[in-house]
């Protein structure tokens, strides 16, 4: 077998294994799902109106306002919006936890297979 052909086959396998390692990495999928959830929320909710509504509420009442808004959305049949919001919050918390774990360990999580 020619060395050039063998070298091409070896490099092709190296590229395939690299692409597979990127595709199956958990942080890649967290990023994909977090981005999709963010796009869905941005499409369903108008960000400027949310900011205006939050600015109209007194600072001490913001958590209560947020809670009542989510409860009102759930009770009025906007379950897909509430589920997307919950999913994006869970994914964001998972990413923060994973990155905090990565910063505290000696071997970065992003470098592990």
Phi and psi restraints in degrees (range 20) as a CNS / XPLOR table:
assign (resid 1 and name C) (resid 2 and name N)
       (resid 2 and name CA) (resid 2 and name C) 1.0 -69.7 20.0 2
assign (resid 2 and name N) (resid 2 and name CA)
       (resid 2 and name C) (resid 3 and name N) 1.0 143.6 20.0 2
assign (resid 2 and name C) (resid 3 and name N)
       (resid 3 and name CA) (resid 3 and name C) 1.0 -67.3 20.0 2
assign (resid 3 and name N) (resid 3 and name CA)
       (resid 3 and name C) (resid 4 and name N) 1.0 -33.3 20.0 2
assign (resid 3 and name C) (resid 4 and name N)
       (resid 4 and name CA) (resid 4 and name C) 1.0 -65.0 20.0 2
assign (resid 4 and name N) (resid 4 and name CA)
       (resid 4 and name C) (resid 5 and name N) 1.0 -42.9 20.0 2
assign (resid 4 and name C) (resid 5 and name N)
       (resid 5 and name CA) (resid 5 and name C) 1.0 -64.6 20.0 2
assign (resid 5 and name N) (resid 5 and name CA)
       (resid 5 and name C) (resid 6 and name N) 1.0 -43.4 20.0 2
assign (resid 5 and name C) (resid 6 and name N)
       (resid 6 and name CA) (resid 6 and name C) 1.0 -64.8 20.0 2
assign (resid 6 and name N) (resid 6 and name CA)
       (resid 6 and name C) (resid 7 and name N) 1.0 -40.8 20.0 2
assign (resid 6 and name C) (resid 7 and name N)
       (resid 7 and name CA) (resid 7 and name C) 1.0 -64.2 20.0 2
assign (resid 7 and name N) (resid 7 and name CA)
       (resid 7 and name C) (resid 8 and name N) 1.0 -40.3 20.0 2
assign (resid 7 and name C) (resid 8 and name N)
       (resid 8 and name CA) (resid 8 and name C) 1.0 -64.3 20.0 2
assign (resid 8 and name N) (resid 8 and name CA)
       (resid 8 and name C) (resid 9 and name N) 1.0 -40.4 20.0 2
assign (resid 8 and name C) (resid 9 and name N)
       (resid 9 and name CA) (resid 9 and name C) 1.0 -65.5 20.0 2
assign (resid 9 and name N) (resid 9 and name CA)
       (resid 9 and name C) (resid 10 and name N) 1.0 -41.4 20.0 2
assign (resid 9 and name C) (resid 10 and name N)
       (resid 10 and name CA) (resid 10 and name C) 1.0 -64.5 20.0 2
assign (resid 10 and name N) (resid 10 and name CA)
       (resid 10 and name C) (resid 11 and name N) 1.0 -45.8 20.0 2
assign (resid 10 and name C) (resid 11 and name N)
       (resid 11 and name CA) (resid 11 and name C) 1.0 -66.9 20.0 2
assign (resid 11 and name N) (resid 11 and name CA)
       (resid 11 and name C) (resid 12 and name N) 1.0 -35.5 20.0 2
assign (resid 11 and name C) (resid 12 and name N)
       (resid 12 and name CA) (resid 12 and name C) 1.0 -62.1 20.0 2
assign (resid 12 and name N) (resid 12 and name CA)
       (resid 12 and name C) (resid 13 and name N) 1.0 -41.6 20.0 2
assign (resid 12 and name C) (resid 13 and name N)
       (resid 13 and name CA) (resid 13 and name C) 1.0 -66.9 20.0 2
assign (resid 13 and name N) (resid 13 and name CA)
       (resid 13 and name C) (resid 14 and name N) 1.0 -36.5 20.0 2
assign (resid 13 and name C) (resid 14 and name N)
       (resid 14 and name CA) (resid 14 and name C) 1.0 -63.9 20.0 2
assign (resid 14 and name N) (resid 14 and name CA)
       (resid 14 and name C) (resid 15 and name N) 1.0 -44.3 20.0 2
assign (resid 14 and name C) (resid 15 and name N)
       (resid 15 and name CA) (resid 15 and name C) 1.0 -63.7 20.0 2
assign (resid 15 and name N) (resid 15 and name CA)
       (resid 15 and name C) (resid 16 and name N) 1.0 -42.8 20.0 2
assign (resid 15 and name C) (resid 16 and name N)
       (resid 16 and name CA) (resid 16 and name C) 1.0 -60.7 20.0 2
assign (resid 16 and name N) (resid 16 and name CA)
       (resid 16 and name C) (resid 17 and name N) 1.0 -43.8 20.0 2
assign (resid 16 and name C) (resid 17 and name N)
       (resid 17 and name CA) (resid 17 and name C) 1.0 -67.4 20.0 2
assign (resid 17 and name N) (resid 17 and name CA)
       (resid 17 and name C) (resid 18 and name N) 1.0 -34.8 20.0 2
assign (resid 17 and name C) (resid 18 and name N)
       (resid 18 and name CA) (resid 18 and name C) 1.0 -66.3 20.0 2
assign (resid 18 and name N) (resid 18 and name CA)
       (resid 18 and name C) (resid 19 and name N) 1.0 -44.9 20.0 2
assign (resid 18 and name C) (resid 19 and name N)
       (resid 19 and name CA) (resid 19 and name C) 1.0 -62.8 20.0 2
assign (resid 19 and name N) (resid 19 and name CA)
       (resid 19 and name C) (resid 20 and name N) 1.0 -41.4 20.0 2
assign (resid 19 and name C) (resid 20 and name N)
       (resid 20 and name CA) (resid 20 and name C) 1.0 -63.7 20.0 2
assign (resid 20 and name N) (resid 20 and name CA)
       (resid 20 and name C) (resid 21 and name N) 1.0 -39.8 20.0 2
assign (resid 20 and name C) (resid 21 and name N)
       (resid 21 and name CA) (resid 21 and name C) 1.0 -66.1 20.0 2
assign (resid 21 and name N) (resid 21 and name CA)
       (resid 21 and name C) (resid 22 and name N) 1.0 -34.1 20.0 2
assign (resid 21 and name C) (resid 22 and name N)
       (resid 22 and name CA) (resid 22 and name C) 1.0 -71.6 20.0 2
assign (resid 22 and name N) (resid 22 and name CA)
       (resid 22 and name C) (resid 23 and name N) 1.0 -41.6 20.0 2
assign (resid 22 and name C) (resid 23 and name N)
       (resid 23 and name CA) (resid 23 and name C) 1.0 -66.7 20.0 2
assign (resid 23 and name N) (resid 23 and name CA)
       (resid 23 and name C) (resid 24 and name N) 1.0 -37.6 20.0 2
assign (resid 23 and name C) (resid 24 and name N)
       (resid 24 and name CA) (resid 24 and name C) 1.0 -90.8 20.0 2
assign (resid 24 and name N) (resid 24 and name CA)
       (resid 24 and name C) (resid 25 and name N) 1.0 2.0 20.0 2
assign (resid 24 and name C) (resid 25 and name N)
       (resid 25 and name CA) (resid 25 and name C) 1.0 -70.4 20.0 2
assign (resid 25 and name N) (resid 25 and name CA)
       (resid 25 and name C) (resid 26 and name N) 1.0 131.8 20.0 2
assign (resid 25 and name C) (resid 26 and name N)
       (resid 26 and name CA) (resid 26 and name C) 1.0 -61.8 20.0 2
assign (resid 26 and name N) (resid 26 and name CA)
       (resid 26 and name C) (resid 27 and name N) 1.0 -36.1 20.0 2
assign (resid 26 and name C) (resid 27 and name N)
       (resid 27 and name CA) (resid 27 and name C) 1.0 -67.5 20.0 2
assign (resid 27 and name N) (resid 27 and name CA)
       (resid 27 and name C) (resid 28 and name N) 1.0 -30.1 20.0 2
assign (resid 27 and name C) (resid 28 and name N)
       (resid 28 and name CA) (resid 28 and name C) 1.0 -64.9 20.0 2
assign (resid 28 and name N) (resid 28 and name CA)
       (resid 28 and name C) (resid 29 and name N) 1.0 -43.9 20.0 2
assign (resid 28 and name C) (resid 29 and name N)
       (resid 29 and name CA) (resid 29 and name C) 1.0 -70.5 20.0 2
assign (resid 29 and name N) (resid 29 and name CA)
       (resid 29 and name C) (resid 30 and name N) 1.0 -34.1 20.0 2
assign (resid 29 and name C) (resid 30 and name N)
       (resid 30 and name CA) (resid 30 and name C) 1.0 -62.7 20.0 2
assign (resid 30 and name N) (resid 30 and name CA)
       (resid 30 and name C) (resid 31 and name N) 1.0 -42.0 20.0 2
assign (resid 30 and name C) (resid 31 and name N)
       (resid 31 and name CA) (resid 31 and name C) 1.0 -64.0 20.0 2
assign (resid 31 and name N) (resid 31 and name CA)
       (resid 31 and name C) (resid 32 and name N) 1.0 -39.8 20.0 2
assign (resid 31 and name C) (resid 32 and name N)
       (resid 32 and name CA) (resid 32 and name C) 1.0 -64.4 20.0 2
assign (resid 32 and name N) (resid 32 and name CA)
       (resid 32 and name C) (resid 33 and name N) 1.0 -48.3 20.0 2
assign (resid 32 and name C) (resid 33 and name N)
       (resid 33 and name CA) (resid 33 and name C) 1.0 -69.3 20.0 2
assign (resid 33 and name N) (resid 33 and name CA)
       (resid 33 and name C) (resid 34 and name N) 1.0 -36.5 20.0 2
assign (resid 33 and name C) (resid 34 and name N)
       (resid 34 and name CA) (resid 34 and name C) 1.0 -66.7 20.0 2
assign (resid 34 and name N) (resid 34 and name CA)
       (resid 34 and name C) (resid 35 and name N) 1.0 -40.8 20.0 2
assign (resid 34 and name C) (resid 35 and name N)
       (resid 35 and name CA) (resid 35 and name C) 1.0 -64.0 20.0 2
assign (resid 35 and name N) (resid 35 and name CA)
       (resid 35 and name C) (resid 36 and name N) 1.0 -42.2 20.0 2
assign (resid 35 and name C) (resid 36 and name N)
       (resid 36 and name CA) (resid 36 and name C) 1.0 -65.1 20.0 2
assign (resid 36 and name N) (resid 36 and name CA)
       (resid 36 and name C) (resid 37 and name N) 1.0 -41.5 20.0 2
assign (resid 36 and name C) (resid 37 and name N)
       (resid 37 and name CA) (resid 37 and name C) 1.0 -65.7 20.0 2
assign (resid 37 and name N) (resid 37 and name CA)
       (resid 37 and name C) (resid 38 and name N) 1.0 -38.8 20.0 2
assign (resid 37 and name C) (resid 38 and name N)
       (resid 38 and name CA) (resid 38 and name C) 1.0 -64.1 20.0 2
assign (resid 38 and name N) (resid 38 and name CA)
       (resid 38 and name C) (resid 39 and name N) 1.0 -40.9 20.0 2
assign (resid 38 and name C) (resid 39 and name N)
       (resid 39 and name CA) (resid 39 and name C) 1.0 -66.1 20.0 2
assign (resid 39 and name N) (resid 39 and name CA)
       (resid 39 and name C) (resid 40 and name N) 1.0 -40.5 20.0 2
assign (resid 39 and name C) (resid 40 and name N)
       (resid 40 and name CA) (resid 40 and name C) 1.0 -64.1 20.0 2
assign (resid 40 and name N) (resid 40 and name CA)
       (resid 40 and name C) (resid 41 and name N) 1.0 -42.7 20.0 2
assign (resid 40 and name C) (resid 41 and name N)
       (resid 41 and name CA) (resid 41 and name C) 1.0 -66.2 20.0 2
assign (resid 41 and name N) (resid 41 and name CA)
       (resid 41 and name C) (resid 42 and name N) 1.0 -39.7 20.0 2
assign (resid 41 and name C) (resid 42 and name N)
       (resid 42 and name CA) (resid 42 and name C) 1.0 -66.3 20.0 2
assign (resid 42 and name N) (resid 42 and name CA)
       (resid 42 and name C) (resid 43 and name N) 1.0 -31.7 20.0 2
assign (resid 42 and name C) (resid 43 and name N)
       (resid 43 and name CA) (resid 43 and name C) 1.0 -74.4 20.0 2
assign (resid 43 and name N) (resid 43 and name CA)
       (resid 43 and name C) (resid 44 and name N) 1.0 -38.9 20.0 2
assign (resid 43 and name C) (resid 44 and name N)
       (resid 44 and name CA) (resid 44 and name C) 1.0 -83.8 20.0 2
assign (resid 44 and name N) (resid 44 and name CA)
       (resid 44 and name C) (resid 45 and name N) 1.0 -29.8 20.0 2
assign (resid 44 and name C) (resid 45 and name N)
       (resid 45 and name CA) (resid 45 and name C) 1.0 -116.4 20.0 2
assign (resid 45 and name N) (resid 45 and name CA)
       (resid 45 and name C) (resid 46 and name N) 1.0 138.8 20.0 2
assign (resid 45 and name C) (resid 46 and name N)
       (resid 46 and name CA) (resid 46 and name C) 1.0 -87.5 20.0 2
assign (resid 46 and name N) (resid 46 and name CA)
       (resid 46 and name C) (resid 47 and name N) 1.0 113.8 20.0 2
assign (resid 46 and name C) (resid 47 and name N)
       (resid 47 and name CA) (resid 47 and name C) 1.0 -63.6 20.0 2
assign (resid 47 and name N) (resid 47 and name CA)
       (resid 47 and name C) (resid 48 and name N) 1.0 -38.7 20.0 2
assign (resid 47 and name C) (resid 48 and name N)
       (resid 48 and name CA) (resid 48 and name C) 1.0 -63.8 20.0 2
assign (resid 48 and name N) (resid 48 and name CA)
       (resid 48 and name C) (resid 49 and name N) 1.0 -38.7 20.0 2
assign (resid 48 and name C) (resid 49 and name N)
       (resid 49 and name CA) (resid 49 and name C) 1.0 -69.9 20.0 2
assign (resid 49 and name N) (resid 49 and name CA)
       (resid 49 and name C) (resid 50 and name N) 1.0 -33.5 20.0 2
assign (resid 49 and name C) (resid 50 and name N)
       (resid 50 and name CA) (resid 50 and name C) 1.0 -64.5 20.0 2
assign (resid 50 and name N) (resid 50 and name CA)
       (resid 50 and name C) (resid 51 and name N) 1.0 -44.4 20.0 2
assign (resid 50 and name C) (resid 51 and name N)
       (resid 51 and name CA) (resid 51 and name C) 1.0 -64.8 20.0 2
assign (resid 51 and name N) (resid 51 and name CA)
       (resid 51 and name C) (resid 52 and name N) 1.0 -43.0 20.0 2
assign (resid 51 and name C) (resid 52 and name N)
       (resid 52 and name CA) (resid 52 and name C) 1.0 -61.4 20.0 2
assign (resid 52 and name N) (resid 52 and name CA)
       (resid 52 and name C) (resid 53 and name N) 1.0 -42.1 20.0 2
assign (resid 52 and name C) (resid 53 and name N)
       (resid 53 and name CA) (resid 53 and name C) 1.0 -64.7 20.0 2
assign (resid 53 and name N) (resid 53 and name CA)
       (resid 53 and name C) (resid 54 and name N) 1.0 -40.5 20.0 2
assign (resid 53 and name C) (resid 54 and name N)
       (resid 54 and name CA) (resid 54 and name C) 1.0 -67.7 20.0 2
assign (resid 54 and name N) (resid 54 and name CA)
       (resid 54 and name C) (resid 55 and name N) 1.0 -35.2 20.0 2
assign (resid 54 and name C) (resid 55 and name N)
       (resid 55 and name CA) (resid 55 and name C) 1.0 -72.2 20.0 2
assign (resid 55 and name N) (resid 55 and name CA)
       (resid 55 and name C) (resid 56 and name N) 1.0 -22.0 20.0 2
assign (resid 55 and name C) (resid 56 and name N)
       (resid 56 and name CA) (resid 56 and name C) 1.0 -80.6 20.0 2
assign (resid 56 and name N) (resid 56 and name CA)
       (resid 56 and name C) (resid 57 and name N) 1.0 -16.0 20.0 2
assign (resid 56 and name C) (resid 57 and name N)
       (resid 57 and name CA) (resid 57 and name C) 1.0 -91.9 20.0 2
assign (resid 57 and name N) (resid 57 and name CA)
       (resid 57 and name C) (resid 58 and name N) 1.0 142.9 20.0 2
assign (resid 57 and name C) (resid 58 and name N)
       (resid 58 and name CA) (resid 58 and name C) 1.0 -64.1 20.0 2
assign (resid 58 and name N) (resid 58 and name CA)
       (resid 58 and name C) (resid 59 and name N) 1.0 150.3 20.0 2
assign (resid 58 and name C) (resid 59 and name N)
       (resid 59 and name CA) (resid 59 and name C) 1.0 -58.2 20.0 2
assign (resid 59 and name N) (resid 59 and name CA)
       (resid 59 and name C) (resid 60 and name N) 1.0 -41.8 20.0 2
assign (resid 59 and name C) (resid 60 and name N)
       (resid 60 and name CA) (resid 60 and name C) 1.0 -70.5 20.0 2
assign (resid 60 and name N) (resid 60 and name CA)
       (resid 60 and name C) (resid 61 and name N) 1.0 -16.7 20.0 2
assign (resid 60 and name C) (resid 61 and name N)
       (resid 61 and name CA) (resid 61 and name C) 1.0 -102.1 20.0 2
assign (resid 61 and name N) (resid 61 and name CA)
       (resid 61 and name C) (resid 62 and name N) 1.0 5.7 20.0 2
assign (resid 61 and name C) (resid 62 and name N)
       (resid 62 and name CA) (resid 62 and name C) 1.0 -64.2 20.0 2
assign (resid 62 and name N) (resid 62 and name CA)
       (resid 62 and name C) (resid 63 and name N) 1.0 -46.2 20.0 2
assign (resid 62 and name C) (resid 63 and name N)
       (resid 63 and name CA) (resid 63 and name C) 1.0 -60.9 20.0 2
assign (resid 63 and name N) (resid 63 and name CA)
       (resid 63 and name C) (resid 64 and name N) 1.0 -41.0 20.0 2
assign (resid 63 and name C) (resid 64 and name N)
       (resid 64 and name CA) (resid 64 and name C) 1.0 -64.6 20.0 2
assign (resid 64 and name N) (resid 64 and name CA)
       (resid 64 and name C) (resid 65 and name N) 1.0 -39.8 20.0 2
assign (resid 64 and name C) (resid 65 and name N)
       (resid 65 and name CA) (resid 65 and name C) 1.0 -64.7 20.0 2
assign (resid 65 and name N) (resid 65 and name CA)
       (resid 65 and name C) (resid 66 and name N) 1.0 -42.7 20.0 2
assign (resid 65 and name C) (resid 66 and name N)
       (resid 66 and name CA) (resid 66 and name C) 1.0 -62.9 20.0 2
assign (resid 66 and name N) (resid 66 and name CA)
       (resid 66 and name C) (resid 67 and name N) 1.0 -44.8 20.0 2
assign (resid 66 and name C) (resid 67 and name N)
       (resid 67 and name CA) (resid 67 and name C) 1.0 -62.1 20.0 2
assign (resid 67 and name N) (resid 67 and name CA)
       (resid 67 and name C) (resid 68 and name N) 1.0 -46.2 20.0 2
assign (resid 67 and name C) (resid 68 and name N)
       (resid 68 and name CA) (resid 68 and name C) 1.0 -66.9 20.0 2
assign (resid 68 and name N) (resid 68 and name CA)
       (resid 68 and name C) (resid 69 and name N) 1.0 -32.3 20.0 2
assign (resid 68 and name C) (resid 69 and name N)
       (resid 69 and name CA) (resid 69 and name C) 1.0 -65.8 20.0 2
assign (resid 69 and name N) (resid 69 and name CA)
       (resid 69 and name C) (resid 70 and name N) 1.0 -42.8 20.0 2
assign (resid 69 and name C) (resid 70 and name N)
       (resid 70 and name CA) (resid 70 and name C) 1.0 -67.3 20.0 2
assign (resid 70 and name N) (resid 70 and name CA)
       (resid 70 and name C) (resid 71 and name N) 1.0 -41.7 20.0 2
assign (resid 70 and name C) (resid 71 and name N)
       (resid 71 and name CA) (resid 71 and name C) 1.0 -64.0 20.0 2
assign (resid 71 and name N) (resid 71 and name CA)
       (resid 71 and name C) (resid 72 and name N) 1.0 -42.6 20.0 2
assign (resid 71 and name C) (resid 72 and name N)
       (resid 72 and name CA) (resid 72 and name C) 1.0 -63.4 20.0 2
assign (resid 72 and name N) (resid 72 and name CA)
       (resid 72 and name C) (resid 73 and name N) 1.0 -39.3 20.0 2
assign (resid 72 and name C) (resid 73 and name N)
       (resid 73 and name CA) (resid 73 and name C) 1.0 -64.8 20.0 2
assign (resid 73 and name N) (resid 73 and name CA)
       (resid 73 and name C) (resid 74 and name N) 1.0 -39.6 20.0 2
assign (resid 73 and name C) (resid 74 and name N)
       (resid 74 and name CA) (resid 74 and name C) 1.0 -69.2 20.0 2
assign (resid 74 and name N) (resid 74 and name CA)
       (resid 74 and name C) (resid 75 and name N) 1.0 -37.9 20.0 2
assign (resid 74 and name C) (resid 75 and name N)
       (resid 75 and name CA) (resid 75 and name C) 1.0 -78.7 20.0 2
assign (resid 75 and name N) (resid 75 and name CA)
       (resid 75 and name C) (resid 76 and name N) 1.0 -17.4 20.0 2
assign (resid 75 and name C) (resid 76 and name N)
       (resid 76 and name CA) (resid 76 and name C) 1.0 -101.5 20.0 2
assign (resid 76 and name N) (resid 76 and name CA)
       (resid 76 and name C) (resid 77 and name N) 1.0 17.4 20.0 2
assign (resid 76 and name C) (resid 77 and name N)
       (resid 77 and name CA) (resid 77 and name C) 1.0 87.9 20.0 2
assign (resid 77 and name N) (resid 77 and name CA)
       (resid 77 and name C) (resid 78 and name N) 1.0 10.1 20.0 2
assign (resid 77 and name C) (resid 78 and name N)
       (resid 78 and name CA) (resid 78 and name C) 1.0 -93.4 20.0 2
assign (resid 78 and name N) (resid 78 and name CA)
       (resid 78 and name C) (resid 79 and name N) 1.0 55.3 20.0 2
assign (resid 78 and name C) (resid 79 and name N)
       (resid 79 and name CA) (resid 79 and name C) 1.0 -69.6 20.0 2
assign (resid 79 and name N) (resid 79 and name CA)
       (resid 79 and name C) (resid 80 and name N) 1.0 -32.6 20.0 2
assign (resid 79 and name C) (resid 80 and name N)
       (resid 80 and name CA) (resid 80 and name C) 1.0 -66.4 20.0 2
assign (resid 80 and name N) (resid 80 and name CA)
       (resid 80 and name C) (resid 81 and name N) 1.0 -38.7 20.0 2
assign (resid 80 and name C) (resid 81 and name N)
       (resid 81 and name CA) (resid 81 and name C) 1.0 -66.3 20.0 2
assign (resid 81 and name N) (resid 81 and name CA)
       (resid 81 and name C) (resid 82 and name N) 1.0 -42.8 20.0 2
assign (resid 81 and name C) (resid 82 and name N)
       (resid 82 and name CA) (resid 82 and name C) 1.0 -65.8 20.0 2
assign (resid 82 and name N) (resid 82 and name CA)
       (resid 82 and name C) (resid 83 and name N) 1.0 -41.8 20.0 2
assign (resid 82 and name C) (resid 83 and name N)
       (resid 83 and name CA) (resid 83 and name C) 1.0 -64.8 20.0 2
assign (resid 83 and name N) (resid 83 and name CA)
       (resid 83 and name C) (resid 84 and name N) 1.0 -40.2 20.0 2
assign (resid 83 and name C) (resid 84 and name N)
       (resid 84 and name CA) (resid 84 and name C) 1.0 -66.4 20.0 2
assign (resid 84 and name N) (resid 84 and name CA)
       (resid 84 and name C) (resid 85 and name N) 1.0 -39.5 20.0 2
assign (resid 84 and name C) (resid 85 and name N)
       (resid 85 and name CA) (resid 85 and name C) 1.0 -63.3 20.0 2
assign (resid 85 and name N) (resid 85 and name CA)
       (resid 85 and name C) (resid 86 and name N) 1.0 -44.6 20.0 2
assign (resid 85 and name C) (resid 86 and name N)
       (resid 86 and name CA) (resid 86 and name C) 1.0 -64.3 20.0 2
assign (resid 86 and name N) (resid 86 and name CA)
       (resid 86 and name C) (resid 87 and name N) 1.0 -42.3 20.0 2
assign (resid 86 and name C) (resid 87 and name N)
       (resid 87 and name CA) (resid 87 and name C) 1.0 -63.3 20.0 2
assign (resid 87 and name N) (resid 87 and name CA)
       (resid 87 and name C) (resid 88 and name N) 1.0 -43.3 20.0 2
assign (resid 87 and name C) (resid 88 and name N)
       (resid 88 and name CA) (resid 88 and name C) 1.0 -66.9 20.0 2
assign (resid 88 and name N) (resid 88 and name CA)
       (resid 88 and name C) (resid 89 and name N) 1.0 -35.4 20.0 2
assign (resid 88 and name C) (resid 89 and name N)
       (resid 89 and name CA) (resid 89 and name C) 1.0 -66.2 20.0 2
assign (resid 89 and name N) (resid 89 and name CA)
       (resid 89 and name C) (resid 90 and name N) 1.0 -41.6 20.0 2
assign (resid 89 and name C) (resid 90 and name N)
       (resid 90 and name CA) (resid 90 and name C) 1.0 -65.7 20.0 2
assign (resid 90 and name N) (resid 90 and name CA)
       (resid 90 and name C) (resid 91 and name N) 1.0 -41.6 20.0 2
assign (resid 90 and name C) (resid 91 and name N)
       (resid 91 and name CA) (resid 91 and name C) 1.0 -67.4 20.0 2
assign (resid 91 and name N) (resid 91 and name CA)
       (resid 91 and name C) (resid 92 and name N) 1.0 -41.8 20.0 2
assign (resid 91 and name C) (resid 92 and name N)
       (resid 92 and name CA) (resid 92 and name C) 1.0 -63.0 20.0 2
assign (resid 92 and name N) (resid 92 and name CA)
       (resid 92 and name C) (resid 93 and name N) 1.0 -40.9 20.0 2
assign (resid 92 and name C) (resid 93 and name N)
       (resid 93 and name CA) (resid 93 and name C) 1.0 -64.6 20.0 2
assign (resid 93 and name N) (resid 93 and name CA)
       (resid 93 and name C) (resid 94 and name N) 1.0 -37.9 20.0 2
assign (resid 93 and name C) (resid 94 and name N)
       (resid 94 and name CA) (resid 94 and name C) 1.0 -64.4 20.0 2
assign (resid 94 and name N) (resid 94 and name CA)
       (resid 94 and name C) (resid 95 and name N) 1.0 -41.3 20.0 2
assign (resid 94 and name C) (resid 95 and name N)
       (resid 95 and name CA) (resid 95 and name C) 1.0 -65.4 20.0 2
assign (resid 95 and name N) (resid 95 and name CA)
       (resid 95 and name C) (resid 96 and name N) 1.0 -43.7 20.0 2
assign (resid 95 and name C) (resid 96 and name N)
       (resid 96 and name CA) (resid 96 and name C) 1.0 -62.4 20.0 2
assign (resid 96 and name N) (resid 96 and name CA)
       (resid 96 and name C) (resid 97 and name N) 1.0 -44.2 20.0 2
assign (resid 96 and name C) (resid 97 and name N)
       (resid 97 and name CA) (resid 97 and name C) 1.0 -61.6 20.0 2
assign (resid 97 and name N) (resid 97 and name CA)
       (resid 97 and name C) (resid 98 and name N) 1.0 -44.8 20.0 2
assign (resid 97 and name C) (resid 98 and name N)
       (resid 98 and name CA) (resid 98 and name C) 1.0 -64.8 20.0 2
assign (resid 98 and name N) (resid 98 and name CA)
       (resid 98 and name C) (resid 99 and name N) 1.0 -41.1 20.0 2
assign (resid 98 and name C) (resid 99 and name N)
       (resid 99 and name CA) (resid 99 and name C) 1.0 -70.0 20.0 2
assign (resid 99 and name N) (resid 99 and name CA)
       (resid 99 and name C) (resid 100 and name N) 1.0 -37.0 20.0 2
assign (resid 99 and name C) (resid 100 and name N)
       (resid 100 and name CA) (resid 100 and name C) 1.0 -64.4 20.0 2
assign (resid 100 and name N) (resid 100 and name CA)
       (resid 100 and name C) (resid 101 and name N) 1.0 -39.9 20.0 2
assign (resid 100 and name C) (resid 101 and name N)
       (resid 101 and name CA) (resid 101 and name C) 1.0 -64.7 20.0 2
assign (resid 101 and name N) (resid 101 and name CA)
       (resid 101 and name C) (resid 102 and name N) 1.0 -38.3 20.0 2
assign (resid 101 and name C) (resid 102 and name N)
       (resid 102 and name CA) (resid 102 and name C) 1.0 -65.0 20.0 2
assign (resid 102 and name N) (resid 102 and name CA)
       (resid 102 and name C) (resid 103 and name N) 1.0 -41.5 20.0 2
assign (resid 102 and name C) (resid 103 and name N)
       (resid 103 and name CA) (resid 103 and name C) 1.0 -70.0 20.0 2
assign (resid 103 and name N) (resid 103 and name CA)
       (resid 103 and name C) (resid 104 and name N) 1.0 -28.5 20.0 2
assign (resid 103 and name C) (resid 104 and name N)
       (resid 104 and name CA) (resid 104 and name C) 1.0 -85.8 20.0 2
assign (resid 104 and name N) (resid 104 and name CA)
       (resid 104 and name C) (resid 105 and name N) 1.0 -17.0 20.0 2
assign (resid 104 and name C) (resid 105 and name N)
       (resid 105 and name CA) (resid 105 and name C) 1.0 -95.1 20.0 2
assign (resid 105 and name N) (resid 105 and name CA)
       (resid 105 and name C) (resid 106 and name N) 1.0 161.4 20.0 2
assign (resid 105 and name C) (resid 106 and name N)
       (resid 106 and name CA) (resid 106 and name C) 1.0 -79.6 20.0 2
assign (resid 106 and name N) (resid 106 and name CA)
       (resid 106 and name C) (resid 107 and name N) 1.0 -35.2 20.0 2
assign (resid 106 and name C) (resid 107 and name N)
       (resid 107 and name CA) (resid 107 and name C) 1.0 -98.4 20.0 2
assign (resid 107 and name N) (resid 107 and name CA)
       (resid 107 and name C) (resid 108 and name N) 1.0 116.1 20.0 2
assign (resid 107 and name C) (resid 108 and name N)
       (resid 108 and name CA) (resid 108 and name C) 1.0 -60.7 20.0 2
assign (resid 108 and name N) (resid 108 and name CA)
       (resid 108 and name C) (resid 109 and name N) 1.0 140.8 20.0 2
assign (resid 108 and name C) (resid 109 and name N)
       (resid 109 and name CA) (resid 109 and name C) 1.0 -63.8 20.0 2
assign (resid 109 and name N) (resid 109 and name CA)
       (resid 109 and name C) (resid 110 and name N) 1.0 -36.0 20.0 2
assign (resid 109 and name C) (resid 110 and name N)
       (resid 110 and name CA) (resid 110 and name C) 1.0 -68.6 20.0 2
assign (resid 110 and name N) (resid 110 and name CA)
       (resid 110 and name C) (resid 111 and name N) 1.0 -18.2 20.0 2
assign (resid 110 and name C) (resid 111 and name N)
       (resid 111 and name CA) (resid 111 and name C) 1.0 -94.5 20.0 2
assign (resid 111 and name N) (resid 111 and name CA)
       (resid 111 and name C) (resid 112 and name N) 1.0 -13.5 20.0 2
assign (resid 111 and name C) (resid 112 and name N)
       (resid 112 and name CA) (resid 112 and name C) 1.0 -78.6 20.0 2
assign (resid 112 and name N) (resid 112 and name CA)
       (resid 112 and name C) (resid 113 and name N) 1.0 151.1 20.0 2
